[in-house]
Amino acid sequence: MNTLLKMSWVELKLFIREPITMFFTLVLPIMFLFVMGEVFGNSPDNQGGIEVYRGMGAMNVYTPSYIGLVMAAIGLFSIPVHLTSYRERGVLRRLRASSISTWTLFSSQLIVSFVVTSVCSIILVILAFPVYDVITPESIILLIVAFMISTISFTAIGILMGALLPTSRAAQGIGLLLFFLMLMLSGAGPPREVMSDPMKYIGDAMPLTHISILLQDTWLGFGWNWARFGIVAGFGVGATVIAYRFFRWD
């Protein structure tokens, strides 16, 4: 346990020192929050007779979605680049020689993800409440559970990418591509109600879509969505199993 905590503390300090990862996890979601807020406001709206944003104010829907966006930034960009960079520089070999287990390495990434996601999400929500009069979550307990499951799932996806991708440059390029693709098709950008069927089908294959809806449902009072929970958990379990099987120290 002491080894895990020490390693997590070191990993957290390294994370904070990376300006690019801090930009994607904190600055970019806040930028989107204010851009979308200024464009759509927080009043129920319809476009061409189509009810959008689940019949609620746009920012009530976007705020929990952007918590998912923080998770996506960590899982798709930060963790894969970090782990592949460790492999390229021989850090993973030294950790292995120090008797650091695979699960200890994975767990340290999860702890850092929880800490960073929690802090960034709190800052995001504190800004959203007074500026756009966002409603308070209907169920704090269900929201916390959804938050935990979603963070674990995206962390596992990040570790899987770090296990499979050969270089940090590849991880950075693929991570950025997936991040912006999910941003546009998961409902964190254009509302899903106005998307074409092909766009919705592609979005349904992306974890951020299901995480966003799971967080929205618990925040907006739609109850616990077991179907979305199963999909999010499935992404997490599947990514963890494959990452453990194919993870390379060198």
Secondary structure, DSSP 8 states (H G I E B T S, - for coil): -HHHHHHHHHHHHHHHT-HHHHIIIIIHHHHHHHHHHHHHTTS--EETTEE-GGGS-HHHHHHHHHHHHHHHHIIIIIHHHHHHHHHHTTHHHHHHHTT--HHHHHHHHHHHHHHHHHHHHHHHHHHHHHHH-----S-HHHHHHHHHHHHHHHHHHHHHHHHH-SSHHHHHHHHHHHHHHHHHHSSSSS-GGGS-HHHHHHHHTSHHHHHHHHHHHHHHT----HHHHHHHHHHHHHHHHHHHHH----
